[in-house]
């Protein structure tokens, strides 16, 4: 079976965010606005994903792994774009773009894990 | 101006990575010593040593107090020696390293980050020498 629409959407958002921020690391010597918008998009995706997961799980969609592990990952993932944004605001150098780039990569791995815990696998 | 630069930009990323390793190495060494110390005591004691070195390096790199540049250089230099010596020992006397530790096999369990990190750290510290400490050393 195909990966879920949420997983595909999340992967695309994370990938775009990483690419923009890596380009900004080379092209800008300050945190780029679009790189910041990228991590904002990642955060927005995580909020939508969390709300949808809450509604679907409350409506009887079973979590195949540990419930607390799924929500632990989600709450931790929600903090990551916020921390990177704080980093970029407090350190206005080229290298903040690289920190912003790490957000999409980290959140993608965590989304992969969340899909595994929820559905028992990304392709299941 | 130069003094502030040591803690910003890439320097801040280096401090964060050291902080993560300090946390991870401390948690892992603590857990291994508490639960399975007798199985590979040498490896786990060296993991504990690595944890202490990472803590000292993180604090020294982040600190702006006089002397912190020299302390970071010492900690990062010791770290590099540690990775190389423990890496060689883990291949030369593998029975002492029956269980994986932070620095064994040159940090392969951590994606060789423990081997690359001190090199990046030393390069950064040499590029951001504390001018006050260079003056004291010269006189």
Boltz contact constraints between the chains, C-beta under 6 A:
constraints:
  - contact:
      token1: [A, 91]
      token2: [B, 8]
      max_distance: 6.0
  - contact:
      token1: [A, 91]
      token2: [B, 12]
      max_distance: 6.0
  - contact:
      token1: [A, 93]
      token2: [B, 8]
      max_distance: 6.0
  - contact:
      token1: [A, 93]
      token2: [B, 9]
      max_distance: 6.0
  - contact:
      token1: [A, 95]
      token2: [B, 9]
      max_distance: 6.0
  - contact:
      token1: [A, 95]
      token2: [B, 10]
      max_distance: 6.0
  - contact:
      token1: [A, 95]
      token2: [B, 13]
      max_distance: 6.0
